[in-house]
Amino acid sequence: MDENAMNFLPIEDIEQFVADGQLVELQTQLERVHPADIAVLLDELEPETAVTVFELLPVEIASEVLDETGGQVRQELVEKVDDERLADLLDELPMDDAAEFLEDLPEEVSDRLIGLMEPEEAAEVQGLLAYEEETAGRLMTRDVVALRRQWTVSETFDYLRSLEDAETLHYLYVVDRDKKLIGVVPLRVLILSQPDATIESLMSSDVASVPATADQEELAEFVARYDYFVVPVVSETNELLGVVTVDDVLDIFEEEVTEDIQRLGGSEPLDQPYFAVSVFQIVRKRIGWLLLLFVASTLSGEVIRFFQNELDLIVALGFFITLITGTGGNAGSQTVATIIRAITLDEVRLSNLGAAWRREVSVGLLLGVVMGAVGIVRALLWQTGFEVALVVALTLPIIVIWSTTVATVIPILADRVRIDPTVISGPMIATIVDATGLLIYFSLAKLILGI
């Protein structure tokens, strides 16, 4: 199949082929479509139709499609497709991709499929799964080209031609007799060199690597910083174990962004595809933070109860409670999103907290002045009286500055003590700002209105 094929097969045509029983014709059409596009098509089909279509694919295409499928379809395939066929497809995949597929399955299903795989592939997958989750060791592939320093270019090309498979040939790594990493030779350099030149004369001893125990987030930052296509993974004794390629790093970025988004919403991230997680598991992921935020939200009620006499005297103060809390929460959400992104890019850290705070306070002051001007007009239009309008106008700049301060300081301090900033940001900051914002609002009201 042409790997660059971009043929599009409409969903309606696939469903019609299946309904008419024209499966041979459908199989021919599918062989012209890229596996990643087939995976997208399966996600859009009814589950039973998706399984029927998947069964038509030859092993080499089906394995790539299996690797690209979404959570719901993947779960359906695991349940409906014969275990022997699934094991054959896993044998066909790069072992790091096979390990990634298996780690999302229930342990009994994963063990059953590994037992049906070819012994060599099964052993390699088990070796990868032995590493901790979200580490370089779990993500690496062992299909790596290792050269010896005394080889000539001619001998190296003979060796490369003898290989049955290799994950990547962008960089060729050099090891000693103990398999310890000692250098790297870019393929471009090898191609342009004389046949009798030795690998030792061509290699660079300054080779960057990561330990197998490195966290995947650190690995992703490493690749992003140095723009590597591939990174060698080594043991504690610097033995070359495998490589992690850039496609796996892109998956890491997607996974980390997904986790951050879920945490920003006040929920623990799901460790499996959405449709593979039970309702009770989702509840367990969400209930902790929801209860914590619920308790924290009662602080706002306590503030309102504390100032109940003032509200009874001047009812108009209550008109602006949601305006005050909403403005503070929204300003904080904008700031925390910006700061967390800056922390991720290593642009903001504890050493420049002061500079970040001054910058955000400047922004908050300007935004607050604009919001205050709009607020006083809104209050006067509601005929609340000038003094109440003045309270609203003064509160808004102060609450915006305060919310930007909280949203700047808390994530940076959390990152400094190695707590994921997204865990305590978002809803938590909004809840804190709500309560303190009301305290500021009613305190100003007492001062200006003399109540």
C-alpha positions in Angstrom: 0.0 0.0 0.0 1.2 3.5 -0.8 2.0 5.1 2.6 1.3 8.5 1.2 -2.2 7.6 0.0 -4.7 10.2 0.9 -7.9 8.7 -0.6 -11.0 9.5 1.2 -13.8 6.9 1.7 -17.1 8.4 2.8 -18.8 6.8 5.8 -22.0 6.3 3.7 -20.1 4.3 1.1 -18.6 2.0 3.8 -22.1 1.4 5.4 -23.6 0.7 1.9 -20.8 -1.8 1.1 -21.4 -3.6 4.3 -25.2 -3.5 3.9 -25.0 -4.9 0.4 -22.5 -7.6 1.4 -19.8 -6.2 -1.0 -17.0 -6.9 1.4 -14.4 -7.8 -1.2 -14.9 -4.5 -3.0 -14.8 -2.7 0.3 -11.5 -4.4 1.2 -10.0 -3.2 -2.1 -11.1 0.3 -1.4 -9.7 0.3 2.1 -6.3 -0.8 0.9 -6.0 2.6 -0.8 -6.6 4.5 2.4 -3.9 5.4 5.0 -4.2 3.4 8.2 -4.6 6.6 10.3 -7.5 7.6 8.1 -9.1 4.2 8.5 -8.8 4.5 12.2 -10.8 7.8 12.0 -13.4 6.1 9.9 -13.8 3.3 12.4 -14.3 5.9 15.2 -17.3 7.3 13.2 -18.9 3.9 12.4 -21.4 2.0 14.5 -19.4 -0.5 16.7 -20.6 -3.7 14.9 -19.8 -2.1 11.5 -16.4 -1.0 12.7 -15.5 -4.5 13.8 -16.7 -5.9 10.4 -14.5 -3.4 8.5 -11.5 -4.0 10.7 -11.7 -7.8 10.1 -11.3 -7.1 6.4 -7.9 -5.5 6.8 -4.7 -7.5 6.2 -2.4 -7.9 9.2 0.2 -5.3 8.2 -2.5 -2.6 7.8 -4.8 -3.8 10.7 -1.8 -3.5 13.1 -1.3 0.2 12.2 -5.0 0.8 12.4 -5.2 -0.8 15.8 -2.4 1.5 17.1 -4.3 4.6 15.9 -7.9 3.7 17.0 -9.7 5.7 19.7 -10.7 4.4 23.1 -14.3 3.3 22.2 -13.4 1.5 19.0 -10.4 -0.1 20.6 -12.5 -1.5 23.5 -15.0 -2.9 21.0 -12.2 -4.5 19.0 -10.7 -6.1 22.1 -14.1 -7.5 23.0 -15.1 -8.7 19.6 -12.0 -9.6 17.6 -10.4 -13.1 18.1 -7.5 -13.1 20.6 -5.3 -14.9 18.2 -5.7 -12.2 15.6 -5.1 -9.5 18.1 -1.9 -11.2 19.2 -0.8 -11.4 15.6 -1.4 -7.7 15.2 0.6 -6.9 18.3 3.5 -9.1 17.0 3.4 -6.8 13.9 3.6 -3.6 15.8 6.8 -2.0 17.1 7.1 -3.4 20.6 6.8 0.0 22.3 3.5 0.6 20.6 2.4 -2.9 21.5 3.3 -2.2 25.2 1.4 1.1 25.1 -1.7 -0.8 23.7 -1.5 -3.5 26.4 -1.0 -1.2 29.4 -4.4 0.3 28.8 -6.2 -3.1 29.0 -7.3 -4.9 32.1 -4.5 -7.1 33.5 -6.2 -10.4 32.7 -6.8 -9.4 29.1 -3.2 -8.1 28.7 -1.7 -11.3 30.2 -3.9 -13.4 27.9 -2.8 -11.6 24.7 0.9 -11.6 25.8 0.6 -15.4 26.2 -0.5 -15.7 22.6 2.2 -13.5 21.1 5.4 -14.9 19.6 7.9 -15.7 22.5 10.5 -13.1 21.4 8.0 -10.3 21.0 6.2 -11.3 24.2 9.5 -11.2 26.1 10.3 -7.7 24.8 6.9 -6.4 25.6 7.1 -7.8 29.1 10.5 -6.2 29.5 9.1 -2.8 28.6 6.1 -3.2 30.8 8.5 -4.0 33.7 9.5 -0.3 33.7 7.4 2.2 35.7 4.5 3.9 33.8 5.3 7.2 32.2 9.0 6.6 32.1 11.5 6.6 29.2 12.0 2.8 29.7 8.3 2.2 29.1 8.3 4.2 25.9 11.5 3.1 24.3 12.0 0.6 21.5 14.9 -1.9 21.5 15.1 -2.0 17.7 18.2 0.3 17.8 21.3 0.1 15.5 24.5 -0.2 17.6 27.9 0.1 15.9 31.4 -0.7 17.1 34.1 2.0 16.9 36.7 -0.2 14.9 34.3 -0.8 12.0 34.9 0.9 8.7 32.2 2.7 6.8 32.1 -0.2 4.3 31.7 -2.8 7.1 29.0 -0.6 8.7 27.0 -0.5 5.5 27.3 -4.3 5.2 25.9 -4.6 8.7 23.1 -2.2 8.0 22.0 -4.2 4.9 21.9 -7.4 7.0 19.3 -5.9 9.4 15.8 -7.1 9.2 14.3 -4.1 11.1 15.3 -0.9 12.9 13.1 1.8 14.4 15.2 4.6 13.0 18.4 5.2 11.2 18.7 9.0 11.6 21.4 8.5 14.2 23.6 5.4 14.6 24.9 4.8 18.1 28.3 3.4 19.0 28.8 1.1 21.9 31.9 -0.6 23.4 32.2 -4.4 24.1 30.1 -3.9 27.3 27.3 -2.3 25.2 27.9 1.1 26.9 27.1 4.1 24.8 30.2 5.9 23.7 29.3 7.9 20.6 26.9 8.8 17.8 27.2 9.0 14.1 24.5 10.8 12.0 23.5 8.8 8.9 24.3 11.8 6.8 27.9 11.8 7.9 28.2 8.0 7.3 26.9 8.4 3.7 29.3 11.2 2.9 32.4 9.5 4.3 35.0 7.4 2.6 34.5 3.6 2.7 37.7 3.0 4.7 37.1 5.6 7.3 36.5 4.2 10.8 33.4 4.8 12.9 35.7 6.1 15.7 37.0 8.8 13.4 33.5 9.9 12.5 31.6 9.6 15.8 30.9 12.3 18.2 31.6 11.4 21.8 29.3 14.2 23.0 26.1 12.1 22.9 23.0 13.1 24.9 20.9 10.3 26.5 18.3 9.8 29.1 18.1 7.2 31.8 15.4 4.5 31.5 13.9 5.8 34.8 13.4 9.4 33.5 9.9 10.7 33.7 8.2 11.1 30.4 7.5 14.8 31.0 11.3 15.4 31.5 11.9 13.4 28.3 9.5 15.5 26.3 11.1 18.7 27.6 14.5 17.3 26.7 13.4 16.6 23.1 11.7 20.0 22.8 14.8 21.8 24.0 17.3 20.1 21.7 15.0 19.3 18.7 16.1 15.7 18.6 14.3 13.2 16.3 15.4 10.3 18.5 16.9 10.0 22.0 18.9 7.0 23.3 17.9 5.4 26.5 20.5 4.0 28.8 20.8 2.1 32.1 22.4 3.3 35.3 25.7 2.0 34.0 25.3 3.8 30.6 24.4 0.6 28.7 22.4 1.4 25.6 18.9 -0.1 26.1 16.9 1.4 23.3 15.7 4.7 21.8 12.6 6.9 22.1 11.5 8.5 18.8 9.8 11.8 18.2 6.4 10.2 17.4 6.2 8.8 20.9 7.2 12.2 22.3 4.3 13.8 20.5 2.0 11.3 22.2 3.5 12.4 25.5 2.7 16.1 24.8 -0.9 15.1 24.0 -1.2 13.0 27.1 0.3 15.7 29.4 -1.9 18.4 27.9 -5.0 16.2 28.4 -4.0 15.6 32.0 -3.5 19.4 32.6 -6.9 20.2 31.0 -8.6 17.7 33.2 -6.9 18.9 36.3 -7.7 22.5 35.5 -11.4 21.5 35.5 -11.0 20.1 39.0 -10.7 16.4 38.2 -8.1 13.8 38.5 -7.0 12.7 35.0 -8.3 9.4 33.5 -5.5 6.8 33.1 -7.4 5.0 30.3 -9.4 6.0 27.2 -12.7 7.7 28.1 -15.0 4.8 27.1 -12.8 2.2 28.7 -13.4 3.8 32.1 -16.5 2.8 34.1 -18.9 5.4 35.5 -17.8 4.5 39.0 -14.1 5.1 38.1 -15.0 8.5 36.7 -17.0 9.3 39.9 -14.0 8.3 42.0 -11.7 10.6 39.9 -14.0 13.6 40.4 -15.6 13.3 43.8 -12.5 14.2 45.9 -11.9 17.6 44.3 -15.7 18.3 44.0 -16.1 17.8 47.8 -13.1 19.9 48.5 -14.3 22.7 46.3 -17.8 22.3 47.9 -16.4 22.8 51.4 -14.2 25.7 50.1 -17.2 27.3 48.5 -19.0 27.6 51.9 -16.4 30.3 52.7 -18.4 32.6 50.4 -21.6 31.8 52.3 -19.9 32.5 55.6 -18.8 35.9 54.3 -22.3 36.8 53.2 -23.7 35.5 56.5 -21.2 37.7 58.4 -22.3 40.8 56.6 -26.0 39.9 56.6 -26.9 43.1 58.6 -25.3 45.3 56.0 -27.2 43.5 53.3 -30.4 44.0 55.2 -29.8 47.7 55.5 -28.7 48.2 51.9 -30.3 45.5 49.7 -28.7 47.0 46.5 -25.3 45.5 47.7 -26.7 42.1 46.9 -27.3 43.0 43.2 -23.5 43.0 42.6 -22.4 39.8 44.4 -22.3 37.7 41.3 -20.7 40.5 39.3 -17.9 40.8 41.8 -17.3 37.0 42.2 -17.6 36.4 38.5 -15.1 39.1 37.5 -12.6 37.9 40.1 -12.9 34.3 39.0 -12.6 35.1 35.3 -9.6 37.4 35.8 -7.9 34.6 37.9 -8.7 32.0 35.3 -7.1 34.1 32.5 -4.0 34.7 34.6 -3.6 31.1 35.8 -3.8 29.8 32.2 -1.1 32.2 31.2 1.2 31.5 34.2 0.9 27.7 33.9 1.8 27.8 30.3 4.8 30.0 31.1 5.8 27.5 33.8 5.6 24.7 31.4 7.8 26.5 28.9 10.2 27.3 31.8 9.7 31.0 31.2 8.5 31.6 34.8 9.9 30.2 38.0 10.4 31.2 41.6 13.5 33.3 40.8 11.4 35.7 38.7 8.2 35.5 40.7 8.5 39.2 41.5 8.8 40.2 37.9 5.8 38.0 36.9 3.7 39.4 39.7 4.5 43.0 38.8 3.6 42.3 35.2 0.3 40.6 36.1 -0.6 43.3 38.6 0.0 46.0 35.9 -2.3 44.1 33.6 -4.8 43.6 36.4 -4.8 47.3 37.3 -5.5 48.3 33.7 -8.2 45.7 33.3 -9.7 46.6 36.7 -9.9 50.3 35.8 -11.9 49.4 32.7 -14.1 47.1 34.6 -14.6 49.7 37.4 -15.7 52.3 34.8 -18.2 49.9 33.3 -19.3 48.8 36.8 -20.1 52.3 38.0 -22.2 53.0 34.9 -24.0 49.7 35.4 -24.8 50.6 39.1 -26.0 54.1 38.2 -28.3 52.7 35.5 -29.8 50.4 38.2 -30.4 53.5 40.3 -28.6 52.1 43.3 -27.3 55.5 44.3 -23.8 57.0 43.8 -22.3 55.6 47.0 -23.1 52.0 46.1 -21.9 52.6 42.6 -18.6 54.0 44.0 -18.2 50.8 46.1 -18.7 48.7 43.0 -16.3 50.9 41.0 -13.5 50.6 43.7 -14.0 46.9 44.4 -13.6 45.8 40.8 -10.0 47.0 40.3 -9.0 45.7 43.7 -10.6 42.3 43.1 -9.0 42.0 39.7 -5.5 42.9 41.1 -6.0 40.5 44.0 -7.2 37.6 41.7 -4.2 38.1 39.4 -1.9 38.0 42.4 -3.4 34.8 43.7 -3.3 33.2 40.2 0.3 34.2 39.7 1.8 33.3 43.1 0.1 30.0 43.9 1.1 28.1 40.7 4.7 29.3 40.9 5.0 28.2 44.5 3.3 24.9 43.8 5.8 24.2 41.0 8.7 25.1 43.3 7.6 22.4 45.9 7.1 20.0 43.0 3.3 20.0 43.1 1.6 20.0 39.7 0.3 23.6 39.4 -2.8 22.5 37.5 -3.9 20.4 40.5 -4.4 23.4 42.8 -5.3 26.0 40.1 -8.5 26.6 38.1 -11.6 26.0 40.3 -9.6 26.2 43.5 -8.2 29.6 42.8 -11.7 30.8 41.6 -13.1 29.6 44.9 -10.5 31.4 47.0 -11.0 34.6 45.0 -14.8 34.4 45.4 -14.6 34.3 49.2 -11.9 36.9 49.6 -13.5 39.1 46.9 -16.7 39.3 48.8 -14.7 40.1 52.0 -13.1 43.1 50.1 -16.5 44.1 48.7 -18.3 44.2 52.0 -15.4 45.8 53.8 -15.3 48.7 51.3 -19.1 49.0 51.6 -18.9 49.3 55.4 -16.2 51.9 55.1 -17.8 54.1 52.4 -21.4 53.7 53.4 -20.7 54.0 57.1 -22.7 50.9 58.1 
